[in-house]
Amino acid sequence: MAEAWRLNKQTLIEALPPGTQMHVFLVFNGRELPTYAQVLPLVQTGIRKLSAVATPPADTPSPPITTTDNPPA
């Protein structure tokens, strides 16, 4: 699972707007260890779905950026 993620995560990283981070963790819950061939398409599907959520539509304005140095009024 870790290898499937490592080899495919760049797709998600490229889909994120500049300056944006996304923290992702994968949890395996099963009795039998799946093969790489079983895990790879599932990880790729998850990355595609996360990429779709991470990429805002072109006509959607970005939310304002606030920092703790300059709190909103």
LINRA-V860726 format. One record per backbone hydrogen bond with DSSP energy under -1.0 kcal/mol. CO is the residue of the C=O (numbers start at 1). NH is the residue of the N-H. Records with the same first field share a line. If there is no record, write none. Layout:
CO=NH, NH
This chain:
1=5
2=6
3=7
5=9
8=11
9=13
10=14
17=20
35=39
36=40
39=43
40=44
41=45
42=46
43=47
44=48
45=49
46=50
47=51
48=52
49=53
50=54
51=55
57=60
